[in-house]
Amino acid sequence: MDAEVLKEIRDELKEIRLLYKELVEKLIPVEEPSEEEKKTIEEKDEIADEEELMKALGKSNVQN
């Protein structure tokens, strides 16, 4: 393959990538997180023990 053919292939790939990106953006809109979501994302995670998890799941017969 000569350099001109490779350049054409690269150009076509760039165009395909742009079209695919536009299609994905239309199908899956990107939303900015709300202030509450941003705060939750930035907060340090809490670690729950097994008993707390079981209570949250509605398991009342939890043994230690």
Beta strands, then each sheet from edge to edge (+ up, - down):
end
